[in-house]
Amino acid sequence: MVLGQVIGSVVSTQKDKNLVGKKLLIVKAINLEGQILDSFVVAVDLVGVGVGEKVLVVNGSSARQTDETRDRPIDSAIVAKVDSYTYEVE
């Protein structure tokens, strides 16, 4: 899983029939301090989040393990909205 922040959305009027009705969001990875990193993915939103929210994203075959994504051409999926997180620095 990747910790990320939603920074935008993708609108596509022509797409595979298995993606019809799926909201596509642009998510940039963030570090533990919440700073946005360079890498990004376009992910299917499974939980109803919006721009600016922190999320957990799964990629690859893990993104196709939910009832909504099984057997669909999806490589990244938002599976959780992050309300808060804690960590320890050694």
N, C-alpha and C positions, 0 to 999 in steps of 0.2 A: 504494500500500500504506500501511497505517496500523500503527504500532507500538502495541500495546495490552497490557492485562493482563486475564486472565479473573477475573471477580469473582463469578460465579454461573452457574446453569443454569436452563433453562426446561423444564418438563414439560408435555406436551400429549397428552392421550389421544385427541383428535379433531383430525385434520389432513389436509391433502391427501395422497393416496396416494403422491405422489412424495417426501414427507418422512418416510414411515414408515421407521424404523430409523436416522434421522439424529439425532445428538446436537446439541442447541441450547444454546449457551453465551452468557452476557452478557459482553461485552468492553467495557471502558472504554479510551479512548485514553490514552496516557501521553506525557509530554514526554521529552526526551533525558536529563533528570536522574532519570527514573523516577517522577515525580510524576503521580498519576492526575488526568486532566482530567474535565470534566463530561460530554462527549459519550460516548455508548455505542451499541452495536449488538447485536443478537442474531444470532449467526453460527453456521453449520453447522461442526462440528468435523471436519476431514478428516485430522488427524494424531494424534489421541488425547492431548489435553492436559487439564489439570485446573485447578481454582480456584487462583489465585495465580501461575500461570505467565505469562510474557511471550510474546507471539505476534505474528505478522504477519497482518493481515486485508486481504483484497481485497474491493472493493465493486462493485456494478453489474454490467455485462456481464462484467467480469473474473472475478467469482465463479462464472460459469457456463461457464468454459473448461476445467474439469477433467473427466475421465471420470466421476467420481462426481456432478457437479453439472449436467452438460449437459442442457438441456431441462427443468430443474426450477425451481420457483418460489423461487429463492434469490437474495438480494441481497447477502449478506455471507458470506464463507467464511474460516475459519482455515486458512491454507496452510503455516504453518511455526511451529515452536516456536523461540523465540529463546533461545539459550544465553548469548550475550554480544554486546555491540556496543561499538564505539569511535567517537569523533568528536573533532574538533579545534575549539577555540574560537579565533576570531581576535581 
